Structures are given as structure tokens and as C-alpha cells.
């Protein structure tokens, strides 16, 4: 047991987090599943892994990334359970769909708090133990939405872009202590994110962005059909953990790899045009009022 590597996975109750926790547990890791509702989450994890209640290789801690006291308590529970974790996977994220004028301010704040501020706080709480051990890796699960901003998830894109920039800077700061950082740009996987009963939608289909939503709905159907099972992400995560570079970046999924290459090769204007066509948005200036209406004549 002492030789087993330990991994903390946030958002481990479903989706990519659950698949990753199950995969790494099966490969002999000691998994600490951090989640808001441990009872329900552990039931799903035990069903996925066959782990018995009380198995010390699969434990849960309560974590609400929007609550500072919960983060502090979770970090204490983590170090009590496994000492300095070998890997911390920041997987938990909050997603909401809607254009910037449609998105309520409190939802904007929740996305930034959960996706950026919370992971930073948790990392700060765990770093002293990891520095003391002289080993460890921080893994940030990002998104194609961080490669280039995507319409209808602009706040989510901003949050993932921000956490990536933080991860890049963090790698410089902690490398002298023997710690590394990995960024995973995840493509499209079949999770609850695409379930309207799980992800909040703020689309006003009678408002000024109605034509945008019509195009995005059609594009979204194509995306969902092409989504891969979360187990593929888990396998790629396991492989990425073999890379001990002080900073590493991996695109997971064909769509993520294509997006990364296109972002690097295409001029900004060409990329914007390609993204507009792929998402079915109206062409530039298509919805602009007639000149005399704009001038108020």
C-alpha cells in the first residue's frame, strides 16, 4: 500500500472525473475522489470499480470549490489520508450556456470561482506538503474552449484560458522544488455537460440572439454525435501521467488536436471565419440594423 502512487481527482462523481478515478484505481493508484456529494458519488465509483466500502485505495473527501472553508477542510482530509499527493487533477468545472448578454452575473461569478479561484485555492493548500516531499504534479483539465474562445460558452472559455495561463506560470514557480504541471486540452466526450437537465442554459430564443441559437443547435447535434466515451479520456490521462517533464501539454481527442493545430497555423481572421461556419453563426454584420435605424434618423 505504501508504494502506491496517490492521486486526487476533483469532480470525481461523474463524467471524466469518474472515468479517470475508476481507471487509475484499476491500475493500482490510491485514489482520493473529491466531490460535493460524496455519498452519491462513491456509490457510482464503487459500482464502476467493484471496490468494497472501506477500501483505503478509494476514499472520498467533500469539496465545494466555491467555499473556502470546504477547500481548507478538504486539503486537510487529503493530507491525512495520503500525505503529500503524487498528483492533483483539477477536473471539476462549472459550465453554463448562453451569450454574454443572456448570462446572469451570479452565474458568471460562479463559473470563475469554480473553474479558476477554487482550483488555485486548493493548490495553495496542498503545495506545502508536496514541496516538502519534493515530488508531485498538478494536472489542469482544460478544454478546446481555452485554445480559442467559443460562442455561447464565452465565460467558460475565459475561465479555462485563465486557468491555463495560471498553470503555465505555476510550472515556473514550483519546478525548482521538483514539482511539475500538466495541462490537458480535452476535446468532446460523452458526459453530462451535453445534458440540458444537468447544464444550465440561458438561451433566449425569442431575443436578439435567436438566429445564433438556431445555428448552434444544429452544430451541437453534430458535436454530440461525434463525442467519444469518457473512458478514452481516462486512458489518455493515465498515459499523460507517465510524462515527468516539469511542464507538459497534451491535446486529448481528435477535435482538440485539430483545434490546436488550426489555432497555431491559421491567421486570426481565417480562424474566426472557420469557427463561424462550424458553429452556424450568422455572417458578420448580418443582423446589423439599417443605417438610418442605427443613426436614429
One Martini backbone bead per residue (centre of mass of N, CA, C, O) as a GRO file, in nm:
protein
  297
    1UNK     BB    1   0.056   0.063  -0.019
    2UNK     BB    2   0.302   0.263   0.007
    3UNK     BB    3   0.372   0.239  -0.316
    4UNK     BB    4   0.134   0.389  -0.389
    5UNK     BB    5   0.001   0.608  -0.584
    6UNK     BB    6  -0.140   0.934  -0.560
    7UNK     BB    7  -0.478   1.070  -0.631
    8UNK     BB    8  -0.645   1.370  -0.704
    9UNK     BB    9  -1.002   1.410  -0.788
   10UNK     BB   10  -1.201   1.632  -0.920
   11UNK     BB   11  -1.510   1.555  -1.004
   12UNK     BB   12  -1.559   1.216  -0.940
   13UNK     BB   13  -1.886   1.152  -0.978
   14UNK     BB   14  -1.844   1.218  -1.297
   15UNK     BB   15  -1.745   1.154  -1.593
   16UNK     BB   16  -1.418   1.213  -1.624
   17UNK     BB   17  -1.363   1.169  -1.321
   18UNK     BB   18  -1.480   0.885  -1.291
   19UNK     BB   19  -1.317   0.745  -1.514
   20UNK     BB   20  -1.039   0.817  -1.391
   21UNK     BB   21  -1.071   0.687  -1.115
   22UNK     BB   22  -1.126   0.399  -1.218
   23UNK     BB   23  -0.866   0.361  -1.380
   24UNK     BB   24  -0.653   0.416  -1.155
   25UNK     BB   25  -0.749   0.207  -0.958
   26UNK     BB   26  -0.705  -0.039  -1.154
   27UNK     BB   27  -0.379   0.055  -1.168
   28UNK     BB   28  -0.302   0.111  -0.840
   29UNK     BB   29  -0.413   0.354  -0.729
   30UNK     BB   30  -0.462   0.610  -0.495
   31UNK     BB   31  -0.788   0.738  -0.449
   32UNK     BB   32  -0.909   1.077  -0.434
   33UNK     BB   33  -1.242   1.178  -0.412
   34UNK     BB   34  -1.359   1.493  -0.510
   35UNK     BB   35  -1.678   1.615  -0.376
   36UNK     BB   36  -1.993   1.733  -0.297
   37UNK     BB   37  -2.128   1.417  -0.309
   38UNK     BB   38  -2.008   1.137  -0.174
   39UNK     BB   39  -2.231   0.927  -0.154
   40UNK     BB   40  -2.316   0.920  -0.456
   41UNK     BB   41  -2.031   0.901  -0.580
   42UNK     BB   42  -1.936   0.633  -0.441
   43UNK     BB   43  -2.150   0.455  -0.560
   44UNK     BB   44  -2.053   0.487  -0.852
   45UNK     BB   45  -1.757   0.399  -0.807
   46UNK     BB   46  -1.812   0.114  -0.694
   47UNK     BB   47  -1.963   0.021  -0.946
   48UNK     BB   48  -1.715   0.072  -1.146
   49UNK     BB   49  -1.485  -0.099  -0.957
   50UNK     BB   50  -1.567  -0.296  -0.700
   51UNK     BB   51  -1.534  -0.157  -0.447
   52UNK     BB   52  -1.512  -0.161  -0.117
   53UNK     BB   53  -1.604  -0.065   0.165
   54UNK     BB   54  -1.309   0.083   0.302
   55UNK     BB   55  -1.119   0.122   0.079
   56UNK     BB   56  -0.809   0.287   0.086
   57UNK     BB   57  -0.792   0.324  -0.245
   58UNK     BB   58  -1.100   0.454  -0.198
   59UNK     BB   59  -1.165   0.787  -0.141
   60UNK     BB   60  -1.343   1.060   0.022
   61UNK     BB   61  -1.409   1.414  -0.030
   62UNK     BB   62  -1.526   1.714   0.055
   63UNK     BB   63  -1.602   1.951  -0.225
   64UNK     BB   64  -1.623   2.315  -0.253
   65UNK     BB   65  -1.498   2.554  -0.475
   66UNK     BB   66  -1.688   2.802  -0.346
   67UNK     BB   67  -1.553   2.711  -0.057
   68UNK     BB   68  -1.305   2.778   0.152
   69UNK     BB   69  -1.357   2.584   0.393
   70UNK     BB   70  -1.378   2.330   0.216
   71UNK     BB   71  -1.092   2.339   0.103
   72UNK     BB   72  -0.937   2.322   0.368
   73UNK     BB   73  -1.066   2.056   0.464
   74UNK     BB   74  -0.987   1.882   0.220
   75UNK     BB   75  -0.679   1.912   0.243
   76UNK     BB   76  -0.660   1.781   0.521
   77UNK     BB   77  -0.785   1.506   0.439
   78UNK     BB   78  -0.576   1.435   0.226
   79UNK     BB   79  -0.316   1.436   0.406
   80UNK     BB   80  -0.429   1.224   0.604
   81UNK     BB   81  -0.462   0.993   0.385
   82UNK     BB   82  -0.170   1.049   0.182
   83UNK     BB   83  -0.043   1.305   0.214
   84UNK     BB   84   0.145   1.372  -0.039
   85UNK     BB   85   0.045   1.406  -0.340
   86UNK     BB   86   0.134   1.307  -0.658
   87UNK     BB   87  -0.162   1.397  -0.768
   88UNK     BB   88  -0.351   1.674  -0.914
   89UNK     BB   89  -0.685   1.684  -1.046
   90UNK     BB   90  -0.838   1.946  -1.226
   91UNK     BB   91  -1.175   1.876  -1.319
   92UNK     BB   92  -1.365   2.053  -1.206
   93UNK     BB   93  -1.670   2.212  -1.340
   94UNK     BB   94  -1.846   2.499  -1.466
   95UNK     BB   95  -2.138   2.505  -1.680
   96UNK     BB   96  -2.269   2.751  -1.915
   97UNK     BB   97  -2.526   2.859  -2.145
   98UNK     BB   98  -2.456   3.167  -2.317
   99UNK     BB   99  -2.471   3.477  -2.385
  100UNK     BB  100  -2.352   3.755  -2.240
  101UNK     BB  101  -2.647   3.892  -2.220
  102UNK     BB  102  -2.781   3.622  -2.084
  103UNK     BB  103  -2.587   3.608  -1.848
  104UNK     BB  104  -2.579   3.596  -1.531
  105UNK     BB  105  -2.376   3.727  -1.294
  106UNK     BB  106  -2.375   3.484  -1.090
  107UNK     BB  107  -2.273   3.280  -1.305
  108UNK     BB  108  -2.009   3.406  -1.374
  109UNK     BB  109  -1.894   3.384  -1.085
  110UNK     BB  110  -1.919   3.074  -1.059
  111UNK     BB  111  -1.729   2.996  -1.285
  112UNK     BB  112  -1.473   3.141  -1.180
  113UNK     BB  113  -1.463   3.012  -0.901
  114UNK     BB  114  -1.460   2.705  -0.986
  115UNK     BB  115  -1.233   2.721  -1.234
  116UNK     BB  116  -1.013   2.911  -1.069
  117UNK     BB  117  -1.010   2.982  -0.764
  118UNK     BB  118  -1.043   2.702  -0.641
  119UNK     BB  119  -0.789   2.555  -0.756
  120UNK     BB  120  -0.589   2.755  -0.636
  121UNK     BB  121  -0.659   2.709  -0.339
  122UNK     BB  122  -0.601   2.405  -0.329
  123UNK     BB  123  -0.307   2.422  -0.414
  124UNK     BB  124  -0.207   2.599  -0.178
  125UNK     BB  125  -0.277   2.381   0.042
  126UNK     BB  126  -0.086   2.140  -0.094
  127UNK     BB  127   0.208   2.244  -0.151
  128UNK     BB  128   0.367   2.209   0.114
  129UNK     BB  129   0.367   1.896   0.103
  130UNK     BB  130   0.491   1.868  -0.181
  131UNK     BB  131   0.751   2.021  -0.128
  132UNK     BB  132   0.846   1.841   0.109
  133UNK     BB  133   0.861   1.581  -0.084
  134UNK     BB  134   0.971   1.658  -0.385
  135UNK     BB  135   0.682   1.601  -0.521
  136UNK     BB  136   0.466   1.633  -0.803
  137UNK     BB  137   0.136   1.700  -0.971
  138UNK     BB  138  -0.032   1.934  -1.174
  139UNK     BB  139  -0.362   1.897  -1.317
  140UNK     BB  140  -0.520   2.048  -1.600
  141UNK     BB  141  -0.847   2.051  -1.710
  142UNK     BB  142  -0.929   2.145  -2.014
  143UNK     BB  143  -1.012   2.311  -2.334
  144UNK     BB  144  -1.097   2.412  -2.646
  145UNK     BB  145  -1.202   2.690  -2.522
  146UNK     BB  146  -0.891   2.784  -2.464
  147UNK     BB  147  -0.769   2.813  -2.743
  148UNK     BB  148  -1.055   2.934  -2.829
  149UNK     BB  149  -1.311   3.122  -2.826
  150UNK     BB  150  -1.654   3.032  -2.761
  151UNK     BB  151  -1.967   3.039  -2.834
  152UNK     BB  152  -2.188   3.038  -2.545
  153UNK     BB  153  -1.889   2.995  -2.369
  154UNK     BB  154  -1.720   3.250  -2.282
  155UNK     BB  155  -1.675   3.212  -1.975
  156UNK     BB  156  -1.558   2.933  -1.985
  157UNK     BB  157  -1.325   3.004  -2.172
  158UNK     BB  158  -1.200   3.213  -1.981
  159UNK     BB  159  -1.146   3.018  -1.745
  160UNK     BB  160  -0.958   2.823  -1.903
  161UNK     BB  161  -0.753   3.030  -1.991
  162UNK     BB  162  -0.672   3.119  -1.704
  163UNK     BB  163  -0.577   2.838  -1.591
  164UNK     BB  164  -0.354   2.802  -1.799
  165UNK     BB  165  -0.182   3.048  -1.731
  166UNK     BB  166  -0.138   2.964  -1.441
  167UNK     BB  167   0.001   2.691  -1.499
  168UNK     BB  168   0.244   2.807  -1.649
  169UNK     BB  169   0.347   2.977  -1.411
  170UNK     BB  170   0.361   2.756  -1.193
  171UNK     BB  171   0.584   2.587  -1.321
  172UNK     BB  172   0.808   2.791  -1.254
  173UNK     BB  173   0.770   2.803  -0.939
  174UNK     BB  174   0.789   2.463  -0.878
  175UNK     BB  175   1.035   2.329  -1.020
  176UNK     BB  176   1.266   2.366  -0.797
  177UNK     BB  177   1.094   2.137  -0.613
  178UNK     BB  178   1.001   1.895  -0.826
  179UNK     BB  179   0.753   2.009  -0.975
  180UNK     BB  180   0.464   1.963  -1.186
  181UNK     BB  181   0.288   2.040  -1.503
  182UNK     BB  182  -0.041   1.978  -1.652
  183UNK     BB  183  -0.209   2.016  -1.969
  184UNK     BB  184  -0.550   1.938  -2.071
  185UNK     BB  185  -0.699   1.928  -2.390
  186UNK     BB  186  -1.027   1.877  -2.419
  187UNK     BB  187  -1.256   1.741  -2.589
  188UNK     BB  188  -1.522   1.542  -2.694
  189UNK     BB  189  -1.737   1.405  -2.442
  190UNK     BB  190  -1.960   1.177  -2.292
  191UNK     BB  191  -2.149   1.389  -2.096
  192UNK     BB  192  -2.347   1.598  -1.892
  193UNK     BB  193  -2.291   1.863  -2.047
  194UNK     BB  194  -2.514   1.764  -2.283
  195UNK     BB  195  -2.729   1.798  -2.054
  196UNK     BB  196  -3.001   2.002  -1.994
  197UNK     BB  197  -3.048   1.886  -1.692
  198UNK     BB  198  -2.746   1.985  -1.601
  199UNK     BB  199  -2.701   2.221  -1.789
  200UNK     BB  200  -2.717   2.550  -1.803
  201UNK     BB  201  -2.958   2.753  -1.981
  202UNK     BB  202  -2.974   3.105  -2.144
  203UNK     BB  203  -3.167   3.096  -2.382
  204UNK     BB  204  -3.307   3.345  -2.602
  205UNK     BB  205  -3.531   3.256  -2.861
  206UNK     BB  206  -3.662   3.569  -2.884
  207UNK     BB  207  -3.413   3.718  -2.920
  208UNK     BB  208  -3.130   3.855  -3.074
  209UNK     BB  209  -2.994   3.541  -3.062
  210UNK     BB  210  -3.170   3.338  -3.222
  211UNK     BB  211  -2.991   3.276  -3.477
  212UNK     BB  212  -2.759   3.155  -3.320
  213UNK     BB  213  -2.908   2.914  -3.187
  214UNK     BB  214  -2.990   2.767  -3.442
  215UNK     BB  215  -2.700   2.700  -3.533
  216UNK     BB  216  -2.594   2.569  -3.267
  217UNK     BB  217  -2.790   2.334  -3.253
  218UNK     BB  218  -2.687   2.193  -3.506
  219UNK     BB  219  -2.392   2.170  -3.417
  220UNK     BB  220  -2.442   2.015  -3.150
  221UNK     BB  221  -2.545   1.754  -3.278
  222UNK     BB  222  -2.276   1.683  -3.412
  223UNK     BB  223  -2.101   1.675  -3.160
  224UNK     BB  224  -2.251   1.453  -3.003
  225UNK     BB  225  -2.212   1.228  -3.218
  226UNK     BB  226  -1.877   1.254  -3.184
  227UNK     BB  227  -1.857   1.165  -2.910
  228UNK     BB  228  -1.665   1.029  -2.662
  229UNK     BB  229  -1.581   0.827  -2.430
  230UNK     BB  230  -1.447   0.882  -2.113
  231UNK     BB  231  -1.240   0.644  -2.117
  232UNK     BB  232  -1.045   0.781  -2.319
  233UNK     BB  233  -0.952   1.000  -2.135
  234UNK     BB  234  -0.841   0.823  -1.906
  235UNK     BB  235  -0.619   0.691  -2.076
  236UNK     BB  236  -0.473   0.960  -2.145
  237UNK     BB  237  -0.411   1.044  -1.859
  238UNK     BB  238  -0.236   0.806  -1.781
  239UNK     BB  239  -0.023   0.864  -1.998
  240UNK     BB  240   0.047   1.159  -1.909
  241UNK     BB  241   0.168   1.063  -1.623
  242UNK     BB  242   0.445   0.963  -1.758
  243UNK     BB  243   0.513   1.259  -1.779
  244UNK     BB  244   0.800   1.434  -1.615
  245UNK     BB  245   0.777   1.703  -1.696
  246UNK     BB  246   0.757   2.023  -1.574
  247UNK     BB  247   0.609   2.068  -1.860
  248UNK     BB  248   0.281   1.985  -2.001
  249UNK     BB  249   0.101   1.921  -2.318
  250UNK     BB  250  -0.231   1.789  -2.403
  251UNK     BB  251  -0.427   1.655  -2.657
  252UNK     BB  252  -0.768   1.527  -2.625
  253UNK     BB  253  -0.853   1.448  -2.915
  254UNK     BB  254  -0.911   1.523  -3.237
  255UNK     BB  255  -1.042   1.807  -3.200
  256UNK     BB  256  -0.814   1.923  -3.025
  257UNK     BB  257  -0.583   1.887  -3.229
  258UNK     BB  258  -0.706   2.055  -3.456
  259UNK     BB  259  -0.740   2.319  -3.297
  260UNK     BB  260  -0.440   2.360  -3.228
  261UNK     BB  261  -0.333   2.373  -3.516
  262UNK     BB  262  -0.520   2.596  -3.628
  263UNK     BB  263  -0.432   2.816  -3.423
  264UNK     BB  264  -0.129   2.820  -3.526
  265UNK     BB  265  -0.179   2.854  -3.855
  266UNK     BB  266  -0.409   3.051  -3.847
  267UNK     BB  267  -0.533   3.328  -3.894
  268UNK     BB  268  -0.756   3.501  -3.720
  269UNK     BB  269  -0.968   3.544  -3.946
  270UNK     BB  270  -0.979   3.249  -4.045
  271UNK     BB  271  -1.065   3.124  -3.779
  272UNK     BB  272  -1.328   3.280  -3.740
  273UNK     BB  273  -1.462   3.175  -3.999
  274UNK     BB  274  -1.450   2.874  -3.929
  275UNK     BB  275  -1.610   2.893  -3.664
  276UNK     BB  276  -1.869   3.009  -3.782
  277UNK     BB  277  -1.933   2.772  -3.971
  278UNK     BB  278  -1.929   2.545  -3.748
  279UNK     BB  279  -2.163   2.707  -3.563
  280UNK     BB  280  -2.382   2.874  -3.742
  281UNK     BB  281  -2.341   3.167  -3.764
  282UNK     BB  282  -2.385   3.462  -3.848
  283UNK     BB  283  -2.279   3.682  -4.042
  284UNK     BB  284  -2.126   3.955  -4.066
  285UNK     BB  285  -2.369   4.212  -4.021
  286UNK     BB  286  -2.653   4.063  -4.059
  287UNK     BB  287  -2.795   4.215  -3.785
  288UNK     BB  288  -2.778   4.489  -3.876
  289UNK     BB  289  -2.900   4.773  -3.893
  290UNK     BB  290  -3.004   5.011  -4.061
  291UNK     BB  291  -2.855   5.304  -4.092
  292UNK     BB  292  -3.100   5.483  -4.002
  293UNK     BB  293  -3.146   5.325  -3.737
  294UNK     BB  294  -2.873   5.370  -3.607
  295UNK     BB  295  -2.900   5.699  -3.627
  296UNK     BB  296  -3.212   5.780  -3.582
  297UNK     BB  297  -3.380   5.886  -3.852
   0.00000   0.00000   0.00000
